[in-house]
Amino acid sequence: MKKLSKGCLVRLDPYYCFTVENGGGRANPLTNWHADEKGVVDAGRPITPEERAAWYASDASKGMNSAGETKLPPTATYVELH
């Protein structure tokens, strides 16, 4: 098995990602039926410094959270792999 490093291009194999009904080989969906029917795999990635700066400039970063503590910036974001 080849070790992945930062910046590697990864190609997903539909056989291992989707159910038989949606062109793959799985009996059950990888995450949920909705994503399986849309043909996407849920993933995440770290946010960029530009996205972090935009968060600090937005209203979402102002104030306190429900526990009365200062809000922390997100470290990752959700992406759909088609």
CNS distance restraints for C-alpha pairs under 8 A (distance, minus, plus):
assign (resid   4 and name CA) (resid   8 and name CA) 6.42 0.50 0.50
assign (resid  12 and name CA) (resid  16 and name CA) 7.97 0.50 0.50
assign (resid  12 and name CA) (resid  17 and name CA) 7.28 0.50 0.50
assign (resid  13 and name CA) (resid  17 and name CA) 6.40 0.50 0.50
assign (resid  14 and name CA) (resid  18 and name CA) 5.70 0.50 0.50
assign (resid  14 and name CA) (resid  23 and name CA) 6.96 0.50 0.50
assign (resid  14 and name CA) (resid  24 and name CA) 5.24 0.50 0.50
assign (resid  14 and name CA) (resid  25 and name CA) 7.82 0.50 0.50
assign (resid  15 and name CA) (resid  19 and name CA) 7.72 0.50 0.50
assign (resid  15 and name CA) (resid  23 and name CA) 7.08 0.50 0.50
assign (resid  15 and name CA) (resid  24 and name CA) 3.89 0.50 0.50
assign (resid  15 and name CA) (resid  25 and name CA) 4.68 0.50 0.50
assign (resid  15 and name CA) (resid  26 and name CA) 6.95 0.50 0.50
assign (resid  16 and name CA) (resid  24 and name CA) 6.42 0.50 0.50
assign (resid  16 and name CA) (resid  25 and name CA) 6.16 0.50 0.50
assign (resid  16 and name CA) (resid  26 and name CA) 6.33 0.50 0.50
assign (resid  17 and name CA) (resid  24 and name CA) 6.58 0.50 0.50
assign (resid  17 and name CA) (resid  25 and name CA) 7.86 0.50 0.50
assign (resid  17 and name CA) (resid  26 and name CA) 7.17 0.50 0.50
assign (resid  17 and name CA) (resid  29 and name CA) 7.53 0.50 0.50
assign (resid  17 and name CA) (resid  30 and name CA) 6.05 0.50 0.50
assign (resid  17 and name CA) (resid  41 and name CA) 7.18 0.50 0.50
assign (resid  18 and name CA) (resid  22 and name CA) 6.05 0.50 0.50
assign (resid  18 and name CA) (resid  23 and name CA) 6.52 0.50 0.50
assign (resid  18 and name CA) (resid  24 and name CA) 4.48 0.50 0.50
assign (resid  18 and name CA) (resid  25 and name CA) 6.49 0.50 0.50
assign (resid  18 and name CA) (resid  26 and name CA) 5.82 0.50 0.50
assign (resid  18 and name CA) (resid  29 and name CA) 6.03 0.50 0.50
assign (resid  18 and name CA) (resid  30 and name CA) 6.70 0.50 0.50
assign (resid  18 and name CA) (resid  36 and name CA) 5.75 0.50 0.50
assign (resid  18 and name CA) (resid  39 and name CA) 7.35 0.50 0.50
assign (resid  19 and name CA) (resid  23 and name CA) 6.48 0.50 0.50
assign (resid  19 and name CA) (resid  24 and name CA) 4.80 0.50 0.50
assign (resid  19 and name CA) (resid  25 and name CA) 5.45 0.50 0.50
assign (resid  19 and name CA) (resid  26 and name CA) 4.24 0.50 0.50
assign (resid  19 and name CA) (resid  27 and name CA) 5.56 0.50 0.50
assign (resid  19 and name CA) (resid  28 and name CA) 5.96 0.50 0.50
assign (resid  19 and name CA) (resid  29 and name CA) 5.68 0.50 0.50
assign (resid  19 and name CA) (resid  36 and name CA) 7.00 0.50 0.50
assign (resid  20 and name CA) (resid  24 and name CA) 4.66 0.50 0.50
assign (resid  20 and name CA) (resid  25 and name CA) 4.82 0.50 0.50
assign (resid  20 and name CA) (resid  26 and name CA) 5.75 0.50 0.50
assign (resid  20 and name CA) (resid  27 and name CA) 6.51 0.50 0.50
assign (resid  22 and name CA) (resid  36 and name CA) 7.01 0.50 0.50
assign (resid  22 and name CA) (resid  37 and name CA) 6.43 0.50 0.50
assign (resid  22 and name CA) (resid  39 and name CA) 7.54 0.50 0.50
assign (resid  26 and name CA) (resid  30 and name CA) 7.96 0.50 0.50
assign (resid  29 and name CA) (resid  33 and name CA) 5.85 0.50 0.50
assign (resid  29 and name CA) (resid  36 and name CA) 6.01 0.50 0.50
assign (resid  30 and name CA) (resid  36 and name CA) 7.39 0.50 0.50
assign (resid  30 and name CA) (resid  41 and name CA) 7.74 0.50 0.50
assign (resid  31 and name CA) (resid  35 and name CA) 7.06 0.50 0.50
assign (resid  31 and name CA) (resid  36 and name CA) 7.60 0.50 0.50
assign (resid  31 and name CA) (resid  41 and name CA) 7.58 0.50 0.50
assign (resid  31 and name CA) (resid  42 and name CA) 7.38 0.50 0.50
assign (resid  32 and name CA) (resid  36 and name CA) 6.32 0.50 0.50
assign (resid  33 and name CA) (resid  37 and name CA) 6.08 0.50 0.50
assign (resid  34 and name CA) (resid  38 and name CA) 6.25 0.50 0.50
assign (resid  35 and name CA) (resid  39 and name CA) 6.08 0.50 0.50
assign (resid  35 and name CA) (resid  40 and name CA) 5.29 0.50 0.50
assign (resid  35 and name CA) (resid  41 and name CA) 6.47 0.50 0.50
assign (resid  35 and name CA) (resid  42 and name CA) 7.45 0.50 0.50
assign (resid  36 and name CA) (resid  40 and name CA) 6.22 0.50 0.50
assign (resid  36 and name CA) (resid  41 and name CA) 7.45 0.50 0.50
assign (resid  39 and name CA) (resid  82 and name CA) 6.15 0.50 0.50
assign (resid  40 and name CA) (resid  80 and name CA) 5.83 0.50 0.50
assign (resid  40 and name CA) (resid  81 and name CA) 5.29 0.50 0.50
assign (resid  40 and name CA) (resid  82 and name CA) 4.61 0.50 0.50
assign (resid  41 and name CA) (resid  80 and name CA) 5.74 0.50 0.50
assign (resid  41 and name CA) (resid  81 and name CA) 5.07 0.50 0.50
assign (resid  41 and name CA) (resid  82 and name CA) 6.65 0.50 0.50
assign (resid  42 and name CA) (resid  78 and name CA) 7.32 0.50 0.50
assign (resid  42 and name CA) (resid  79 and name CA) 6.29 0.50 0.50
assign (resid  42 and name CA) (resid  80 and name CA) 4.99 0.50 0.50
assign (resid  42 and name CA) (resid  81 and name CA) 6.40 0.50 0.50
assign (resid  43 and name CA) (resid  78 and name CA) 5.98 0.50 0.50
assign (resid  43 and name CA) (resid  79 and name CA) 5.30 0.50 0.50
assign (resid  43 and name CA) (resid  80 and name CA) 6.01 0.50 0.50
assign (resid  43 and name CA) (resid  81 and name CA) 6.84 0.50 0.50
assign (resid  44 and name CA) (resid  76 and name CA) 6.41 0.50 0.50
assign (resid  44 and name CA) (resid  77 and name CA) 5.47 0.50 0.50
assign (resid  44 and name CA) (resid  78 and name CA) 4.51 0.50 0.50
assign (resid  44 and name CA) (resid  79 and name CA) 5.45 0.50 0.50
assign (resid  45 and name CA) (resid  76 and name CA) 5.39 0.50 0.50
assign (resid  45 and name CA) (resid  77 and name CA) 5.56 0.50 0.50
assign (resid  45 and name CA) (resid  78 and name CA) 6.68 0.50 0.50
assign (resid  45 and name CA) (resid  79 and name CA) 7.19 0.50 0.50
assign (resid  46 and name CA) (resid  75 and name CA) 5.86 0.50 0.50
assign (resid  46 and name CA) (resid  76 and name CA) 4.16 0.50 0.50
assign (resid  46 and name CA) (resid  77 and name CA) 6.26 0.50 0.50
assign (resid  47 and name CA) (resid  51 and name CA) 6.05 0.50 0.50
assign (resid  47 and name CA) (resid  52 and name CA) 6.75 0.50 0.50
assign (resid  47 and name CA) (resid  74 and name CA) 7.50 0.50 0.50
assign (resid  47 and name CA) (resid  75 and name CA) 5.83 0.50 0.50
assign (resid  47 and name CA) (resid  76 and name CA) 5.09 0.50 0.50
assign (resid  47 and name CA) (resid  77 and name CA) 6.15 0.50 0.50
assign (resid  48 and name CA) (resid  52 and name CA) 6.36 0.50 0.50
assign (resid  49 and name CA) (resid  53 and name CA) 6.17 0.50 0.50
assign (resid  50 and name CA) (resid  54 and name CA) 6.18 0.50 0.50
assign (resid  51 and name CA) (resid  55 and name CA) 6.22 0.50 0.50
assign (resid  52 and name CA) (resid  56 and name CA) 6.41 0.50 0.50
assign (resid  52 and name CA) (resid  73 and name CA) 6.72 0.50 0.50
assign (resid  52 and name CA) (resid  74 and name CA) 7.45 0.50 0.50
assign (resid  53 and name CA) (resid  57 and name CA) 6.34 0.50 0.50
assign (resid  54 and name CA) (resid  58 and name CA) 6.24 0.50 0.50
assign (resid  55 and name CA) (resid  59 and name CA) 7.98 0.50 0.50
assign (resid  55 and name CA) (resid  60 and name CA) 6.93 0.50 0.50
assign (resid  55 and name CA) (resid  61 and name CA) 6.34 0.50 0.50
assign (resid  55 and name CA) (resid  73 and name CA) 6.86 0.50 0.50
assign (resid  56 and name CA) (resid  60 and name CA) 7.77 0.50 0.50
assign (resid  56 and name CA) (resid  61 and name CA) 5.45 0.50 0.50
assign (resid  56 and name CA) (resid  62 and name CA) 7.98 0.50 0.50
assign (resid  56 and name CA) (resid  73 and name CA) 7.38 0.50 0.50
assign (resid  57 and name CA) (resid  61 and name CA) 7.33 0.50 0.50
assign (resid  58 and name CA) (resid  62 and name CA) 7.59 0.50 0.50
assign (resid  61 and name CA) (resid  71 and name CA) 6.05 0.50 0.50
assign (resid  61 and name CA) (resid  72 and name CA) 7.52 0.50 0.50
assign (resid  61 and name CA) (resid  73 and name CA) 7.25 0.50 0.50
assign (resid  62 and name CA) (resid  71 and name CA) 7.37 0.50 0.50
assign (resid  63 and name CA) (resid  70 and name CA) 6.62 0.50 0.50
assign (resid  63 and name CA) (resid  71 and name CA) 7.16 0.50 0.50
assign (resid  64 and name CA) (resid  68 and name CA) 5.28 0.50 0.50
assign (resid  64 and name CA) (resid  69 and name CA) 5.23 0.50 0.50
assign (resid  64 and name CA) (resid  70 and name CA) 4.71 0.50 0.50
assign (resid  64 and name CA) (resid  71 and name CA) 5.84 0.50 0.50
assign (resid  65 and name CA) (resid  69 and name CA) 5.53 0.50 0.50
assign (resid  65 and name CA) (resid  70 and name CA) 6.22 0.50 0.50
assign (resid  65 and name CA) (resid  71 and name CA) 5.85 0.50 0.50
